[in-house]
Amino acid sequence: GYLRANGLTQDRLAAKIGMSPSSLSAKRRGTRDFSFEEVIVLCDLLGTSIDEIAPSADEVRASKLGDA
């Protein structure tokens, strides 16, 4: 994925954005949410855009419906 393509490990990425590896892991798994600011920094470090990594509106709606 994006980490490997940028020569980063999860630990190195966590250090670059100023969070613990365990916090980054929880956020990547979806058990905790990224802040908007963290997403911006991640995109910059990974050389991508929010459009490329964010789910579509349809995916979000489907996720919400699946939780009901």
Backbone as ProteinMPNN parsed JSONL, in Angstrom:
{"seq_chain_A": "GYLRANGLTQDRLAAKIGMSPSSLSAKRRGTRDFSFEEVIVLCDLLGTSIDEIAPSADEVRASKLGDA", "coords_chain_A": {"N_chain_A": [[0.813, -1.194, 0.0], [0.268, 2.272, 0.548], [2.194, 2.89, 2.506], [4.368, 1.108, 2.046], [4.964, 1.847, -0.598], [6.065, 4.297, -0.173], [8.302, 3.76, 1.228], [8.067, 3.493, 4.001], [7.614, 2.394, 7.368], [4.996, 1.433, 9.635], [5.68, 2.318, 12.196], [7.645, 4.283, 11.663], [6.113, 6.114, 10.207], [4.24, 6.844, 12.157], [5.93, 8.164, 13.964], [6.703, 10.339, 12.382], [4.319, 11.776, 12.195], [3.805, 12.355, 14.754], [2.517, 10.653, 16.626], [1.769, 7.766, 18.645], [2.831, 4.445, 17.702], [0.876, 2.515, 18.343], [-1.463, 4.022, 18.509], [-1.662, 4.943, 15.87], [-1.995, 2.475, 14.625], [-4.498, 1.658, 15.668], [-6.109, 3.61, 14.525], [-5.74, 3.092, 11.815], [-6.949, 0.607, 11.658], [-9.519, 1.343, 12.096], [-10.694, 1.51, 14.562], [-10.374, 3.777, 15.975], [-10.781, 7.221, 15.147], [-9.224, 9.248, 12.616], [-8.142, 12.614, 12.911], [-9.084, 15.536, 11.025], [-6.866, 17.116, 10.518], [-4.794, 15.273, 10.888], [-5.261, 13.589, 8.731], [-4.682, 15.29, 6.583], [-1.901, 15.707, 6.994], [-1.015, 13.047, 6.761], [-1.679, 12.516, 4.059], [0.041, 14.302, 2.786], [2.575, 13.294, 3.585], [2.449, 10.771, 2.431], [2.223, 11.292, -0.21], [-0.228, 11.551, -1.57], [-3.739, 12.243, -2.184], [-6.669, 13.444, -0.45], [-8.926, 12.728, -1.883], [-8.11, 10.368, -3.106], [-7.82, 8.536, -1.011], [-10.051, 8.628, 0.604], [-13.272, 7.253, 1.414], [-16.045, 6.877, -0.871], [-19.119, 8.806, -1.001], [-21.233, 7.028, -1.325], [-20.112, 4.663, -0.305], [-19.827, 5.373, 2.37], [-22.502, 5.789, 3.101], [-23.481, 3.157, 2.73], [-22.016, 1.822, 4.653], [-23.03, 2.989, 6.979], [-25.683, 2.154, 6.842], [-25.329, -0.562, 7.038], [-24.611, -0.794, 9.655], [-26.909, -0.43, 11.047]], "CA_chain_A": [[0.0, 0.0, 0.0], [0.914, 3.59, 0.543], [3.389, 2.877, 3.344], [5.448, 0.421, 1.321], [5.31, 2.637, -1.773], [6.842, 5.454, 0.277], [9.441, 3.297, 2.01], [7.814, 3.753, 5.414], [6.954, 1.411, 8.222], [3.98, 2.085, 10.457], [6.373, 2.999, 13.292], [8.277, 5.512, 11.147], [5.048, 7.058, 9.871], [3.709, 7.352, 13.427], [6.894, 9.136, 14.488], [6.665, 11.531, 11.537], [3.112, 12.568, 12.441], [3.742, 12.676, 16.168], [1.628, 9.817, 17.432], [2.351, 6.46, 18.964], [2.503, 3.394, 16.731], [-0.379, 1.847, 18.7], [-2.551, 4.926, 18.136], [-1.776, 4.879, 14.419], [-2.545, 1.17, 14.296], [-5.938, 1.684, 15.972], [-6.76, 4.469, 13.536], [-5.729, 2.38, 10.531], [-7.934, -0.475, 11.755], [-10.852, 1.929, 12.167], [-11.243, 1.511, 15.917], [-10.316, 5.192, 16.352], [-10.854, 8.081, 13.962], [-8.216, 10.257, 12.342], [-8.623, 13.999, 12.826], [-8.907, 16.092, 9.689], [-5.473, 17.566, 10.423], [-3.958, 14.086, 10.702], [-5.459, 13.119, 7.351], [-3.926, 16.203, 5.716], [-0.476, 15.389, 7.166], [-0.795, 11.723, 6.158], [-1.7, 12.643, 2.598], [1.279, 14.968, 2.384], [3.694, 12.363, 3.772], [2.312, 9.616, 1.549], [2.18, 11.734, -1.598], [-1.54, 11.257, -2.133], [-4.749, 13.258, -1.867], [-7.839, 12.946, 0.274], [-9.803, 12.087, -2.868], [-7.621, 9.021, -3.405], [-7.897, 7.614, 0.118], [-11.34, 8.706, 1.299], [-14.361, 6.485, 0.801], [-17.048, 7.677, -1.569], [-20.345, 9.025, -0.236], [-22.002, 5.784, -1.387], [-19.504, 3.718, 0.628], [-20.157, 5.821, 3.726], [-23.923, 5.474, 3.316], [-23.621, 1.711, 2.832], [-21.449, 1.47, 5.954], [-23.98, 3.418, 8.011], [-26.867, 1.282, 6.739], [-24.939, -1.88, 7.51], [-24.498, -0.753, 11.122], [-28.242, -0.278, 11.666]], "C_chain_A": [[0.848, 1.246, 0.0], [2.18, 3.617, 1.391], [4.569, 2.281, 2.593], [5.909, 1.244, 0.125], [6.177, 3.839, -1.414], [8.016, 5.068, 1.162], [9.296, 3.535, 3.502], [7.275, 2.511, 6.116], [5.896, 2.169, 9.02], [4.639, 2.862, 11.597], [7.011, 4.304, 12.831], [7.238, 6.555, 10.792], [4.464, 7.663, 11.143], [4.638, 8.422, 14.003], [6.838, 10.441, 13.696], [5.432, 12.39, 11.796], [2.87, 12.818, 13.921], [2.713, 11.903, 16.968], [2.296, 8.481, 17.679], [1.983, 5.45, 17.879], [1.178, 2.699, 17.059], [-1.581, 2.711, 18.354], [-2.764, 4.907, 16.624], [-2.396, 3.553, 13.992], [-4.055, 1.134, 14.533], [-6.698, 2.521, 14.943], [-6.795, 3.793, 12.167], [-6.737, 1.244, 10.514], [-9.367, 0.047, 11.811], [-11.474, 1.89, 13.55], [-11.164, 2.886, 16.557], [-10.309, 5.992, 15.067], [-9.641, 8.996, 13.854], [-8.871, 11.63, 12.413], [-8.398, 14.483, 11.394], [-7.449, 16.511, 9.488], [-4.533, 16.386, 10.211], [-4.075, 13.547, 9.283], [-4.664, 13.985, 6.383], [-2.432, 15.887, 5.784], [-0.156, 14.04, 6.528], [-0.74, 11.808, 4.64], [-0.415, 13.272, 2.096], [2.465, 14.012, 2.473], [3.661, 11.196, 2.796], [2.202, 10.0, 0.073], [0.87, 11.406, -2.29], [-2.502, 12.382, -1.768], [-5.887, 12.611, -1.096], [-8.77, 12.212, -0.686], [-9.399, 10.646, -3.142], [-7.833, 8.041, -2.254], [-9.25, 7.605, 0.823], [-12.381, 7.827, 0.617], [-15.324, 7.417, 0.08], [-18.259, 7.86, -0.658], [-21.187, 7.755, -0.217], [-21.441, 4.744, -0.409], [-19.822, 4.076, 2.074], [-21.61, 5.49, 4.042], [-24.134, 3.976, 3.531], [-23.096, 1.232, 4.198], [-22.425, 1.819, 7.065], [-25.213, 2.528, 8.004], [-26.566, -0.108, 7.266], [-24.845, -1.944, 9.015], [-25.863, -0.744, 11.811], [-28.862, -1.609, 12.002]], "O_chain_A": [[1.982, 1.265, -0.48], [3.143, 4.295, 1.034], [5.639, 2.885, 2.518], [7.107, 1.333, -0.142], [6.933, 4.339, -2.247], [8.652, 5.926, 1.773], [10.289, 3.754, 4.197], [6.574, 1.693, 5.521], [5.907, 3.399, 9.069], [4.192, 3.96, 11.927], [6.929, 5.317, 13.526], [7.439, 7.744, 11.038], [4.22, 8.868, 11.199], [4.178, 9.462, 14.474], [6.917, 11.525, 14.275], [5.488, 13.609, 11.634], [1.863, 13.415, 14.304], [2.103, 12.446, 17.889], [3.262, 8.114, 17.01], [0.953, 5.584, 17.219], [0.434, 2.334, 16.149], [-2.617, 2.186, 17.945], [-3.899, 4.86, 16.151], [-3.234, 3.521, 13.091], [-4.805, 0.635, 13.694], [-7.807, 2.166, 14.545], [-7.782, 3.915, 11.442], [-7.319, 0.947, 9.47], [-10.316, -0.708, 11.602], [-12.655, 2.202, 13.706], [-11.815, 3.137, 17.571], [-9.884, 5.501, 14.022], [-9.1, 9.459, 14.859], [-10.027, 11.79, 12.02], [-7.61, 13.9, 10.649], [-6.87, 16.287, 8.425], [-3.579, 16.484, 9.439], [-3.086, 13.1, 8.703], [-4.037, 13.465, 5.46], [-1.768, 15.808, 4.75], [0.853, 13.901, 5.836], [0.149, 11.233, 4.012], [0.154, 12.829, 1.099], [3.269, 13.928, 1.544], [4.704, 10.689, 2.383], [2.101, 9.13, -0.792], [0.858, 11.026, -3.46], [-2.117, 13.354, -1.118], [-6.043, 11.39, -1.093], [-9.338, 11.18, -0.329], [-10.256, 9.796, -3.385], [-8.008, 6.844, -2.487], [-9.558, 6.668, 1.56], [-12.375, 7.675, -0.604], [-15.403, 8.605, 0.392], [-18.405, 7.153, 0.339], [-21.794, 7.437, 0.805], [-22.203, 4.027, 0.24], [-20.056, 3.197, 2.903], [-21.916, 4.974, 5.116], [-24.885, 3.576, 4.42], [-23.677, 0.338, 4.812], [-22.624, 1.032, 7.99], [-25.731, 2.184, 9.067], [-27.424, -0.758, 7.863], [-24.981, -3.017, 9.603], [-25.964, -1.015, 13.007], [-29.976, -1.657, 12.524]]}, "name": "protein", "num_of_chains": 1, "seq": "GYLRANGLTQDRLAAKIGMSPSSLSAKRRGTRDFSFEEVIVLCDLLGTSIDEIAPSADEVRASKLGDA"}
